[in-house]
Amino acid sequence: MTLNLDALSRAANEARGLAMDAVHACSSGHLGLPLGCAEIGAALFGSALNYNPDEPRWLNRDRFVLSAGHGSMFLYAWLHLAGYPMVTLEQVKNFRAFGSHTPGHPESFETEGVECTTGPLGQGVANAVGMAMSQKMAAARYNTDDYRIFDNHIFCLAGDGCLQEGVSSEASSFAGHNKLDNLVLIYDSNDVTLDAMAIASQSEDAAKRYEAYGFDVQTVPGNDLVAIFEAIERAKNAVGKPQLIIAKTLIGKGIPEVAGTAKAHGEGGAKFVDAARKGLGLPENEHFFVSEETRAYFQAHKNKLVEKYEEWSGTFQMWESAHPVRAKELADALGNILPLDLIDHIPAFPADTKIATRKAGSDVLQPLAAAIPTFISGSADLHGSTLNYINSDKDFTPENQSGRNIRFGIREHAMASMLNGFAYDGIFRPSGATFLVFADYARPAIRIAALSRLPVIYIFTHDSIGVGEDGPTHQPVETVAGLRVIPQLDVIRPADPEETAGAFVAAIERTTGPTLLALTRQVVPMLNEIPVETRRNGVRLGGYIAIHETGELKTILIGCGSELQHAVAAAKELGAGVRVVSMPCLERFESQSPAYKESVLPSSCRRRVAIEAGVPDPWYRYVGIDGKVIGIPRFGISAPGNKVMDFFGINAKSVVEAAQSLA
């Protein structure tokens, strides 16, 4: 392909001008990457990428992830030039302004054309790996001998900060091991970090590191349009390995006063933009300038891209006609269409069942995976403990890219970030597992999933001091409470196998945000005092009346997870005026109507006791100043789980005593 060097060089400088003007206008933002990587943007959006601005969710588009999200004006400038309708010139002018579609860091839910919410460095790399894996899985499942509907690439632009963060190393190692040759990672190697020149904090050989991971590596001058374009084309044609392009760029290129220094990273060069604009050949008196020549070039380029899209659309329609079963499966996945009777796919557990909720989760997962063929399940090297393996399927491997079980290795942060990549891609329903105490390794990605309203499911087991002998390092006394404070994250601790069935269905049915299932290692009894239907459906409400009082209501006992059994047992001893409330998910309960919440926890009854084997703080919302919470305000101890529970008073006896002590 012949590049129009004059047009793309002009566009690169005008993209620089947009970035300078936007950052200068709001006195906030990062100029270094948008200026230093302008030629990379021109090569990608002006030639190499396949996309359609009018159909930003086109299935077979190339994805572009800006892992170095602080350089957001890079992305907004190129989305604007490329013709994405949402990123108008007015939106560029409103960079970082209240209510704009051009926020300080890219947000997938805010701006069409933004594939991932990025900013926390390194996560975008792992998101891109997840997307690449998702697209490989889609190609293996839906491409046929007669029609090829998935053959795209995932591009990710990352900087030194992204590659220094451990999550990118975890994800890159995974990508190399799994030979994700549809992944192209572009490393903006400008020898500068925020505080200082990069040599102050790194001296490794990135090329050798990535070759060791299993990548093909090219090193090119990143401000040379021809060199960067040719490197991208070589990467797109490679087979068998993911690709790394080390682009040696000049940070802040175009502002001589700061270019190549740490001062160029942020807005330090903004005060020099008037002189810089002149040096770039931009009009002195017209800010946010885009020439008619550049507009014409990108309109013509868009027309070519639309032709490719329409050709693909014709192929896709023929594929749909030839393969209606696969087409319906794909359409259902994209539309989040689930079987209406999903809960009925799960057989009732025998009344005498005594298993851990992690084992119940395994039993529940199998029929649900059969009912939802695009549900996938991975684990951070713990399938044998978290028990979330889909038994009817096989592993995802380079040789079997349709496998629904993913072995993420001991990489919790990358696992959670890759699950986000799957969710951004929107075809497969991702779930991943580890021990609950390791949620803190995954927390940054969980937070972004919640912020971006991604329907990721976390199956986290070994949820309390019931872990026992492994001791306080593995006993997550504070973890559930810490997760509950993340907005838009549902945390569900089911009490027995039937509540576990309801929890899994509730998680799958929720498509507006992530859900975390906290499951036990230890055996729990079936709570047969509560009807099966009540347990299964009650989880969806977050909290429900498990045991009704048989006389005048005097006391309310509240519990969740493995501790609900103690509230049920205590109620039998305390007598007729006691109600037991199961509260498996505080977030779901809080979303119910005031009338429903009042019906479960009437304000007239202030004698309340809550019990959970964790820090007590979340429960004071429900027991008030007159009630009591039985919890664990310290770290645990190493001993058999039942002895640890009794040592901390997590039993029915403590509930009875607390209730009797209330005035």
C-alpha positions as CSV (number, residue, x, y, z in Angstrom):
1,M,0.0,0.0,0.0
2,T,1.3,3.5,-0.9
3,L,1.0,6.0,1.9
4,N,-0.1,9.6,1.2
5,L,2.8,11.0,3.3
6,D,1.8,14.7,2.7
7,A,-1.7,14.1,3.9
8,L,-0.8,12.0,6.9
9,S,2.0,14.2,8.0
10,R,-0.3,17.2,7.8
11,A,-2.9,15.2,9.8
12,A,-0.3,14.3,12.4
13,N,0.6,18.0,13.0
14,E,-3.1,19.0,13.1
15,A,-3.8,16.3,15.6
16,R,-0.9,17.8,17.7
17,G,-2.6,21.2,17.4
18,L,-5.9,19.8,18.6
19,A,-4.2,18.3,21.6
20,M,-2.3,21.5,22.4
21,D,-5.3,23.7,22.1
22,A,-7.5,21.4,24.2
23,V,-5.0,21.1,27.0
24,H,-4.2,24.8,26.9
25,A,-8.0,25.7,27.0
26,C,-8.7,23.7,30.2
27,S,-5.2,24.2,31.7
28,S,-5.2,20.4,32.4
29,G,-4.2,17.2,30.7
30,H,-1.2,15.4,29.2
31,L,0.5,16.7,26.1
32,G,3.5,14.3,25.9
33,L,1.9,11.3,24.3
34,P,-0.5,13.0,21.9
35,L,2.4,15.0,20.5
36,G,5.0,12.2,20.6
37,C,2.8,9.6,19.0
38,A,1.0,11.6,16.4
39,E,2.6,9.7,13.5
40,I,1.5,6.4,15.1
41,G,-2.0,7.8,15.2
42,A,-1.8,8.8,11.5
43,A,-0.5,5.4,10.5
44,L,-3.3,3.7,12.4
45,F,-6.4,5.8,11.9
46,G,-5.3,7.1,8.5
47,S,-4.4,3.8,7.0
48,A,-3.8,0.6,8.9
49,L,-6.9,0.1,11.1
50,N,-10.2,-1.4,9.8
51,Y,-13.1,0.5,11.3
52,N,-16.3,2.2,10.5
53,P,-17.1,5.4,12.4
54,D,-20.8,5.1,11.6
55,E,-20.9,1.5,13.1
56,P,-18.5,1.8,16.0
57,R,-19.5,-1.6,17.4
58,W,-18.9,-3.5,14.0
59,L,-18.1,-7.0,15.0
60,N,-15.0,-7.4,12.8
61,R,-13.5,-4.0,13.4
62,D,-9.9,-3.7,14.5
63,R,-9.8,-2.6,18.1
64,F,-7.6,0.2,19.4
65,V,-6.8,0.4,23.1
66,L,-5.1,3.4,24.6
67,S,-3.5,1.8,27.6
68,A,-1.7,5.0,28.5
69,G,-5.1,6.7,29.0
70,H,-3.6,9.9,30.4
71,G,-2.9,10.7,26.8
72,S,-6.6,10.8,26.0
73,M,-6.4,13.8,23.6
74,F,-4.4,11.5,21.3
75,L,-7.5,9.3,21.0
76,Y,-10.1,12.1,20.9
77,A,-8.1,13.9,18.2
78,W,-7.9,10.8,16.0
79,L,-11.5,9.8,16.6
80,H,-12.5,13.3,15.6
81,L,-10.4,13.3,12.4
82,A,-11.6,9.7,11.6
83,G,-15.2,10.9,11.6
84,Y,-16.7,9.4,14.7
85,P,-20.0,11.3,15.1
86,M,-19.9,11.6,18.9
87,V,-16.4,13.2,18.9
88,T,-17.3,16.5,17.3
89,L,-15.0,19.5,17.2
90,E,-17.2,21.0,19.9
91,Q,-16.5,18.0,22.1
92,V,-12.7,18.4,21.5
93,K,-13.0,22.0,22.6
94,N,-14.8,20.8,25.7
95,F,-12.0,18.4,26.7
96,R,-12.3,17.6,30.4
97,A,-15.4,19.9,30.8
98,F,-18.4,18.9,32.8
99,G,-20.8,16.7,30.8
100,S,-18.6,16.3,27.7
101,H,-17.9,13.1,25.8
102,T,-14.2,13.8,26.1
103,P,-13.4,13.2,29.8
104,G,-9.9,13.4,31.3
105,H,-9.3,9.6,30.7
106,P,-11.1,7.5,28.1
107,E,-14.4,6.0,29.3
108,S,-15.9,3.3,27.2
109,F,-19.4,4.0,28.5
110,E,-19.1,7.7,27.7
111,T,-17.6,7.9,24.2
112,E,-18.3,5.8,21.1
113,G,-15.0,4.7,19.6
114,V,-13.4,4.3,23.0
115,E,-13.0,0.5,23.4
116,C,-11.8,0.4,27.1
117,T,-11.9,2.6,30.1
118,T,-8.2,3.3,30.7
119,G,-6.1,5.5,32.9
120,P,-4.8,3.1,35.6
121,L,-1.6,2.2,33.8
122,G,-1.1,-1.3,32.4
123,Q,-4.7,-2.5,32.6
124,G,-5.3,-1.5,29.0
125,V,-2.6,-4.0,28.0
126,A,-4.4,-6.8,29.8
127,N,-7.8,-5.5,28.4
128,A,-6.3,-5.9,24.9
129,V,-5.1,-9.4,25.7
130,G,-8.6,-10.3,26.8
131,M,-10.1,-8.8,23.6
132,A,-7.6,-10.7,21.5
133,M,-8.5,-13.9,23.3
134,S,-12.2,-13.2,22.9
135,Q,-11.7,-12.6,19.1
136,K,-9.7,-15.8,18.8
137,M,-12.4,-17.7,20.6
138,A,-15.1,-16.1,18.4
139,A,-13.1,-17.0,15.2
140,A,-12.7,-20.6,16.3
141,R,-16.4,-20.9,17.1
142,Y,-18.1,-19.0,14.3
143,N,-15.8,-18.9,11.3
144,T,-16.6,-21.7,8.9
145,D,-15.0,-23.3,5.9
146,D,-17.2,-21.2,3.6
147,Y,-17.2,-17.9,5.5
148,R,-14.7,-16.0,7.6
149,I,-16.4,-13.4,9.7
150,F,-13.7,-12.8,12.3
151,D,-10.2,-11.9,11.2
152,N,-9.3,-8.6,12.9
153,H,-6.5,-7.4,15.1
154,I,-6.3,-5.8,18.5
155,F,-3.9,-2.8,18.8
156,C,-2.8,-1.4,22.1
157,L,-0.6,1.7,22.6
158,A,1.3,1.6,25.9
159,G,4.0,3.6,27.5
160,D,6.8,3.0,30.0
161,G,4.3,3.3,32.9
162,C,2.1,0.6,31.4
163,L,5.0,-1.7,31.0
164,Q,6.4,-1.0,34.4
165,E,3.1,-2.0,36.1
166,G,3.0,-5.7,36.9
167,V,-0.4,-6.3,35.4
168,S,1.1,-5.8,31.9
169,S,3.8,-8.4,32.5
170,E,1.2,-10.9,33.7
171,A,-1.0,-10.3,30.7
172,S,1.9,-10.3,28.2
173,S,3.3,-13.6,29.5
174,F,-0.2,-15.1,29.1
175,A,-0.5,-13.7,25.5
176,G,2.8,-15.1,24.5
177,H,2.1,-18.5,26.0
178,N,-1.2,-18.6,24.2
179,K,0.2,-17.4,20.9
180,L,-2.3,-14.6,20.4
181,D,-1.0,-13.5,17.0
182,N,-3.9,-11.0,16.5
183,L,-2.5,-8.8,19.3
184,V,-0.2,-5.9,18.3
185,L,1.3,-4.0,21.3
186,I,2.9,-0.7,20.4
187,Y,5.3,0.6,23.0
188,D,5.7,4.3,23.0
189,S,9.4,4.2,24.1
190,N,10.3,7.8,24.7
191,D,12.8,7.3,27.6
192,V,10.7,9.5,29.9
193,T,8.4,8.9,32.8
194,L,6.4,11.6,34.8
195,D,9.0,12.4,37.4
196,A,12.2,12.0,35.5
197,M,14.0,10.4,32.6
198,A,13.2,6.7,32.5
199,I,16.7,5.7,33.3
200,A,16.0,6.8,36.8
201,S,13.7,3.8,37.3
202,Q,14.4,1.3,34.6
203,S,17.3,-0.2,32.7
204,E,15.9,-3.5,31.3
205,D,15.9,-4.6,27.7
206,A,12.2,-4.6,26.8
207,A,12.8,-6.3,23.5
208,K,14.5,-9.3,25.1
209,R,11.9,-9.4,27.8
210,Y,9.1,-9.6,25.3
211,E,11.0,-12.1,23.1
212,A,11.2,-14.3,26.2
213,Y,7.4,-14.0,26.6
214,G,7.1,-15.3,23.1
215,F,6.5,-12.1,21.1
216,D,7.9,-11.1,17.8
217,V,9.6,-7.7,18.4
218,Q,10.4,-4.8,16.0
219,T,12.1,-1.6,17.0
220,V,11.4,1.4,14.8
221,P,11.7,5.2,14.8
222,G,8.2,6.1,16.0
223,N,8.0,9.5,14.4
224,D,8.8,8.1,11.0
225,L,5.5,7.5,9.3
226,V,6.7,5.0,6.7
227,A,8.7,3.0,9.3
228,I,5.8,2.8,11.8
229,F,3.3,1.9,9.0
230,E,5.5,-0.8,7.6
231,A,6.1,-2.2,11.1
232,I,2.3,-2.4,11.7
233,E,1.8,-4.1,8.3
234,R,4.4,-6.7,9.2
235,A,2.7,-7.3,12.6
236,K,-0.7,-7.7,11.0
237,N,0.7,-10.4,8.6
238,A,2.6,-12.3,11.3
239,V,1.4,-15.8,12.3
240,G,1.9,-17.7,15.6
241,K,3.1,-15.0,17.9
242,P,1.8,-11.8,19.4
243,Q,3.6,-8.7,18.2
244,L,5.5,-5.9,20.0
245,I,6.5,-2.7,18.1
246,I,8.9,-0.6,20.1
247,A,8.4,2.9,18.7
248,K,11.2,5.2,19.7
249,T,9.4,8.5,19.9
250,L,10.1,12.1,21.0
251,I,7.8,12.9,23.8
252,G,6.2,16.3,23.4
253,K,7.3,16.5,19.7
254,G,6.4,20.0,18.3
255,I,7.2,22.0,21.5
256,P,11.0,22.4,21.4
257,E,11.1,23.9,24.9
258,V,10.1,20.6,26.6
259,A,10.3,17.9,23.9
260,G,12.2,14.9,25.1
261,T,12.0,15.8,28.8
262,A,9.9,14.8,31.7
263,K,8.3,18.3,31.6
264,A,6.6,17.2,28.3
265,H,4.6,14.5,30.0
266,G,1.9,16.7,31.4
267,E,0.7,20.2,30.6
268,G,4.1,21.7,31.1
269,G,4.4,22.6,27.5
270,A,1.0,24.3,27.3
271,K,2.5,27.8,27.8
272,F,4.6,27.4,24.7
273,V,1.8,26.3,22.3
274,D,1.5,29.6,20.4
275,A,5.1,29.3,19.2
276,A,4.7,25.6,18.7
277,R,1.7,26.0,16.5
278,K,3.7,28.3,14.3
279,G,6.5,25.8,14.1
280,L,4.1,23.1,13.0
281,G,2.7,25.2,10.3
282,L,-0.7,25.8,11.9
283,P,-2.6,29.1,11.6
284,E,-1.6,31.5,14.4
285,N,-5.1,33.0,14.8
286,E,-7.2,29.8,14.4
287,H,-7.3,27.4,17.2
288,F,-8.6,23.8,17.0
289,F,-7.7,24.0,13.3
290,V,-8.3,21.1,10.9
291,S,-7.6,21.9,7.2
292,E,-10.0,21.2,4.4
293,E,-7.3,18.9,2.9
294,T,-7.3,16.7,6.0
295,R,-11.1,16.6,6.2
296,A,-11.1,15.5,2.5
297,Y,-8.5,12.9,3.1
298,F,-10.3,11.3,6.0
299,Q,-13.7,11.5,4.2
300,A,-12.1,9.6,1.3
301,H,-10.5,7.1,3.7
302,K,-13.8,6.6,5.5
303,N,-15.5,5.9,2.2
304,K,-13.0,3.1,1.5
305,L,-13.5,1.7,5.0
306,V,-17.3,1.7,4.6
307,E,-16.8,-0.2,1.4
308,K,-14.9,-2.9,3.3
309,Y,-17.6,-2.9,6.0
310,E,-20.3,-3.4,3.4
311,E,-18.4,-6.2,1.8
312,W,-18.1,-7.8,5.2
313,S,-21.8,-7.2,5.9
314,G,-22.7,-9.1,2.8
315,T,-20.5,-12.0,3.8
316,F,-22.0,-11.9,7.3
317,Q,-25.6,-12.1,5.9
318,M,-24.7,-15.1,3.8
319,W,-23.1,-16.7,6.9
320,E,-26.3,-16.1,8.9
321,S,-28.4,-17.8,6.2
322,A,-26.0,-20.8,5.8
323,H,-25.5,-21.3,9.6
324,P,-28.7,-20.3,11.4
325,V,-27.9,-22.1,14.6
326,R,-24.6,-20.4,15.1
327,A,-26.1,-17.1,14.0
328,K,-28.8,-17.3,16.6
329,E,-26.2,-18.2,19.3
330,L,-24.1,-15.2,18.3
331,A,-27.1,-12.9,18.2
332,D,-28.3,-14.0,21.6
333,A,-24.9,-13.4,23.1
334,L,-24.6,-9.9,21.6
335,G,-28.1,-9.1,22.8
336,N,-27.7,-10.6,26.3
337,I,-30.7,-12.8,25.6
338,L,-30.9,-15.6,28.2
339,P,-33.3,-18.5,28.6
340,L,-36.4,-17.2,30.4
341,D,-36.5,-20.2,32.7
342,L,-32.8,-20.1,33.6
343,I,-33.4,-20.9,37.3
344,D,-35.4,-24.0,36.3
345,H,-32.3,-25.5,34.6
346,I,-30.8,-26.1,38.0
347,P,-32.2,-29.2,39.8
348,A,-33.2,-28.8,43.4
349,F,-30.7,-30.1,45.9
350,P,-31.7,-33.0,48.1
351,A,-32.9,-31.9,51.5
352,D,-30.1,-33.8,53.2
353,T,-27.3,-32.1,51.2
354,K,-24.3,-31.0,53.2
355,I,-21.7,-29.4,50.9
356,A,-19.7,-26.2,50.7
357,T,-21.2,-23.4,48.6
358,R,-18.1,-23.7,46.3
359,K,-19.2,-27.3,45.6
360,A,-22.8,-26.1,45.2
361,G,-21.5,-23.5,42.8
362,S,-19.8,-26.2,40.7
363,D,-23.1,-28.2,40.6
364,V,-25.0,-25.1,39.6
365,L,-22.5,-24.0,37.0
366,Q,-22.8,-27.1,34.8
367,P,-26.5,-26.7,33.7
368,L,-26.1,-23.0,33.4
369,A,-23.1,-23.4,31.1
370,A,-25.1,-25.9,29.0
371,A,-27.9,-23.3,28.7
372,I,-25.6,-20.4,27.9
373,P,-23.0,-21.7,25.3
374,T,-21.1,-18.3,25.4
375,F,-20.5,-18.5,29.2
376,I,-16.8,-18.9,29.9
377,S,-15.0,-19.8,33.1
378,G,-11.4,-19.3,34.1
379,S,-9.3,-19.6,37.3
380,A,-6.0,-18.3,38.6
381,D,-4.5,-21.7,38.8
382,L,-7.2,-22.9,41.3
383,H,-9.8,-24.8,39.3
384,G,-9.2,-27.7,41.7
385,S,-10.2,-25.5,44.7
386,T,-12.6,-23.0,43.3
387,L,-14.4,-25.8,41.4
388,N,-15.6,-23.6,38.6
389,Y,-14.5,-25.8,35.7
390,I,-17.1,-26.4,32.9
391,N,-17.0,-30.2,32.8
392,S,-18.5,-30.5,29.4
393,D,-15.9,-28.4,27.7
394,K,-12.1,-28.2,27.4
395,D,-9.3,-25.7,28.0
396,F,-8.6,-22.7,25.8
397,T,-5.2,-23.4,24.2
398,P,-3.4,-22.3,21.1
399,E,-4.6,-25.6,19.5
400,N,-8.2,-25.3,20.9
401,Q,-9.2,-21.7,20.9
402,S,-12.9,-22.5,21.3
403,G,-12.3,-24.0,24.8
404,R,-14.4,-22.3,27.5
405,N,-12.1,-23.0,30.5
406,I,-9.2,-20.6,30.8
407,R,-6.1,-21.3,32.8
408,F,-5.0,-17.8,33.7
409,G,-2.1,-19.0,35.9
410,I,-1.2,-17.2,39.1
411,R,-2.1,-13.8,37.7
412,E,-5.1,-12.5,39.5
413,H,-4.8,-8.9,38.4
414,A,-4.3,-9.8,34.8
415,M,-7.1,-12.3,35.0
416,A,-9.6,-9.7,36.2
417,S,-8.4,-7.2,33.6
418,M,-8.6,-9.8,30.8
419,L,-12.1,-10.6,31.9
420,N,-12.8,-6.9,31.4
421,G,-11.4,-7.3,27.9
422,F,-13.9,-10.1,27.2
423,A,-16.7,-8.0,28.6
424,Y,-15.7,-4.9,26.5
425,D,-15.7,-7.2,23.4
426,G,-19.2,-8.2,24.2
427,I,-19.6,-11.7,22.8
428,F,-18.7,-14.0,25.6
429,R,-19.9,-13.8,29.2
430,P,-16.8,-14.0,31.3
431,S,-16.2,-15.4,34.8
432,G,-13.1,-16.0,36.8
433,A,-12.1,-17.5,40.1
434,T,-9.6,-17.3,42.9
435,F,-9.7,-17.3,46.7
436,L,-11.6,-14.3,48.1
437,V,-8.5,-13.1,50.1
438,F,-6.8,-12.5,46.7
439,A,-9.5,-10.1,45.6
440,D,-7.0,-7.3,46.5
441,Y,-4.7,-8.5,43.8
442,A,-7.6,-8.0,41.3
443,R,-9.2,-5.0,42.9
444,P,-8.1,-2.3,40.4
445,A,-9.7,-4.3,37.6
446,I,-12.8,-5.0,39.6
447,R,-13.1,-1.3,40.3
448,I,-12.9,-0.5,36.6
449,A,-15.4,-3.2,35.8
450,A,-17.8,-1.5,38.2
451,L,-17.1,1.9,36.8
452,S,-17.6,0.7,33.2
453,R,-20.7,-1.4,34.1
454,L,-19.2,-4.6,32.7
455,P,-21.1,-7.8,33.4
456,V,-18.1,-9.8,34.7
457,I,-18.7,-12.5,37.3
458,Y,-16.2,-13.3,40.0
459,I,-16.4,-16.7,41.6
460,F,-14.3,-16.2,44.7
461,T,-14.1,-19.0,47.3
462,H,-12.7,-19.6,50.7
463,D,-14.7,-16.6,51.9
464,S,-14.1,-16.4,55.7
465,I,-12.2,-17.6,58.7
466,G,-13.8,-20.9,57.9
467,V,-10.7,-21.5,55.8
468,G,-9.2,-22.6,59.1
469,E,-5.7,-24.0,59.2
470,D,-4.4,-21.7,56.4
471,G,-4.5,-19.0,59.0
472,P,-5.0,-15.2,58.9
473,T,-3.0,-14.7,55.6
474,H,-5.9,-16.6,53.9
475,Q,-8.8,-15.6,56.1
476,P,-10.5,-12.6,54.5
477,V,-12.1,-11.0,57.5
478,E,-12.1,-7.5,55.9
479,T,-12.3,-8.3,52.2
480,V,-16.1,-8.6,51.8
481,A,-16.7,-5.3,53.6
482,G,-14.0,-3.7,51.4
483,L,-15.6,-4.9,48.2
484,R,-19.1,-3.8,49.3
485,V,-18.0,-0.2,49.2
486,I,-17.2,-0.3,45.5
487,P,-20.2,1.4,43.7
488,Q,-22.0,-0.7,41.1
489,L,-20.5,-4.0,42.3
490,D,-22.9,-6.6,43.7
491,V,-21.3,-8.8,46.3
492,I,-23.4,-12.0,47.1
493,R,-22.7,-14.4,49.9
494,P,-25.2,-17.2,49.6
495,A,-26.0,-19.2,52.7
496,D,-26.6,-22.7,51.3
497,P,-26.8,-24.6,48.0
498,E,-30.2,-23.2,47.1
499,E,-29.2,-19.7,47.7
500,T,-26.1,-20.4,45.7
501,A,-28.3,-21.4,42.8
502,G,-30.2,-18.1,43.1
503,A,-26.8,-16.2,43.3
504,F,-25.5,-17.7,40.1
505,V,-28.7,-16.9,38.2
506,A,-28.8,-13.4,39.7
507,A,-25.2,-12.8,38.6
508,I,-25.8,-14.0,35.0
509,E,-29.0,-12.0,34.7
510,R,-27.3,-8.8,35.7
511,T,-25.9,-7.2,32.6
512,T,-25.3,-3.6,33.9
513,G,-22.4,-4.3,36.1
514,P,-20.1,-6.9,37.8
515,T,-21.1,-9.4,40.4
516,L,-18.9,-11.2,42.9
517,L,-20.0,-14.5,44.4
518,A,-18.3,-15.2,47.8
519,L,-18.5,-19.0,48.4
520,T,-17.4,-21.1,51.3
521,R,-14.7,-23.8,51.6
522,Q,-16.4,-25.4,54.6
523,V,-19.6,-27.4,54.5
524,V,-22.8,-25.7,55.3
525,P,-26.2,-27.3,56.0
526,M,-29.3,-27.0,53.9
527,L,-31.7,-24.5,55.4
528,N,-34.8,-26.5,54.9
529,E,-36.7,-24.3,57.2
530,I,-36.8,-21.8,54.3
531,P,-38.7,-23.0,51.2
532,V,-36.5,-23.7,48.1
533,E,-38.3,-21.1,46.0
534,T,-37.9,-18.5,48.7
535,R,-34.2,-19.1,48.9
536,R,-33.6,-19.0,45.2
537,N,-35.7,-16.0,44.5
538,G,-34.8,-14.1,47.6
539,V,-31.2,-13.7,46.5
540,R,-32.4,-11.7,43.5
541,L,-33.9,-9.2,46.0
542,G,-30.7,-9.0,48.0
543,G,-32.5,-9.5,51.3
544,Y,-35.7,-11.3,52.3
545,I,-37.6,-12.7,55.2
546,A,-36.2,-16.2,55.7
547,I,-38.2,-17.1,58.8
548,H,-41.4,-15.3,59.7
549,E,-42.2,-14.6,63.3
550,T,-45.1,-16.5,64.6
551,G,-46.2,-13.9,67.2
552,E,-45.8,-10.2,67.7
553,L,-42.5,-9.1,66.1
554,K,-40.0,-8.3,68.8
555,T,-36.5,-9.2,67.4
556,I,-34.9,-9.3,64.0
557,L,-31.9,-11.5,63.3
558,I,-29.9,-10.8,60.2
559,G,-27.3,-13.0,58.6
560,C,-25.7,-14.1,55.3
561,G,-23.4,-16.7,54.0
562,S,-22.4,-19.5,56.3
563,E,-23.5,-17.5,59.3
564,L,-27.2,-17.5,58.4
565,Q,-27.5,-21.0,59.8
566,H,-26.7,-19.5,63.3
567,A,-29.5,-16.9,63.0
568,V,-31.9,-19.6,62.1
569,A,-30.9,-21.8,65.0
570,A,-31.0,-18.9,67.4
571,A,-34.5,-18.0,66.3
572,K,-35.8,-21.5,67.3
573,E,-34.4,-20.9,70.8
574,L,-35.6,-17.3,71.2
575,G,-39.2,-18.1,70.5
576,A,-42.3,-16.8,68.6
577,G,-41.5,-13.1,68.2
578,V,-38.3,-13.5,66.2
579,R,-37.9,-12.9,62.5
580,V,-34.8,-14.1,60.5
581,V,-33.7,-12.0,57.5
582,S,-31.3,-13.4,55.0
583,M,-29.2,-10.6,53.5
584,P,-26.9,-12.2,50.9
585,C,-26.4,-9.0,48.9
586,L,-26.6,-5.6,50.5
587,E,-26.3,-3.8,47.2
588,R,-29.3,-5.6,45.7
589,F,-31.3,-5.0,48.9
590,E,-30.5,-1.2,48.8
591,S,-31.8,-1.0,45.2
592,Q,-35.3,-2.2,46.3
593,S,-38.2,0.1,46.9
594,P,-38.5,1.8,50.3
595,A,-41.8,-0.1,50.8
596,Y,-40.1,-3.5,50.2
597,K,-37.2,-2.7,52.5
598,E,-39.6,-1.5,55.2
599,S,-41.6,-4.8,54.9
600,V,-38.4,-6.8,55.5
601,L,-36.8,-4.6,58.2
602,P,-39.7,-2.6,59.7
603,S,-38.5,0.5,61.5
604,S,-40.8,-0.2,64.4
605,C,-38.6,-3.1,65.4
606,R,-35.2,-1.8,66.7
607,R,-34.1,-5.0,68.6
608,R,-31.8,-6.3,65.9
609,V,-28.8,-8.6,65.8
610,A,-26.6,-9.2,62.7
611,I,-23.9,-11.9,62.3
612,E,-21.2,-12.3,59.8
613,A,-17.7,-13.8,60.1
614,G,-16.0,-10.5,59.1
615,V,-15.5,-7.0,60.2
616,P,-18.8,-5.7,61.7
617,D,-18.9,-2.2,60.2
618,P,-21.3,-2.8,57.2
619,W,-24.1,-4.2,59.5
620,Y,-24.6,-1.1,61.7
621,R,-26.6,0.3,58.8
622,Y,-29.2,-2.3,59.5
623,V,-29.0,-2.8,63.3
624,G,-28.7,0.9,64.2
625,I,-27.5,2.2,67.5
626,D,-29.8,0.0,69.5
627,G,-28.7,-3.3,67.9
628,K,-25.7,-5.5,68.0
629,V,-23.3,-7.0,65.5
630,I,-21.5,-10.3,65.9
631,G,-18.4,-10.0,63.8
632,I,-14.6,-10.2,63.8
633,P,-12.8,-6.8,64.3
634,R,-9.3,-8.3,63.9
635,F,-7.4,-10.8,61.8
636,G,-8.0,-14.5,62.3
637,I,-5.9,-17.4,63.6
638,S,-4.6,-20.7,62.3
639,A,-6.7,-23.6,63.6
640,P,-9.4,-25.9,62.3
641,G,-12.2,-23.8,60.9
642,N,-14.9,-24.8,63.4
643,K,-12.6,-24.0,66.3
644,V,-11.8,-20.6,64.8
645,M,-15.5,-19.8,64.4
646,D,-16.2,-20.7,68.0
647,F,-13.2,-18.8,69.3
648,F,-14.6,-15.6,67.7
649,G,-18.2,-16.4,68.8
650,I,-19.5,-17.0,65.3
651,N,-22.3,-19.3,66.5
652,A,-25.9,-19.5,67.5
653,K,-25.1,-19.1,71.2
654,S,-23.6,-15.7,70.6
655,V,-26.7,-14.6,68.6
656,V,-29.0,-15.8,71.4
657,E,-27.0,-14.0,74.0
658,A,-26.9,-10.8,72.0
659,A,-30.6,-10.8,71.4
660,Q,-31.4,-11.4,75.0
661,S,-29.1,-8.6,76.1
662,L,-31.1,-6.0,74.1
663,A,-33.4,-3.8,76.0
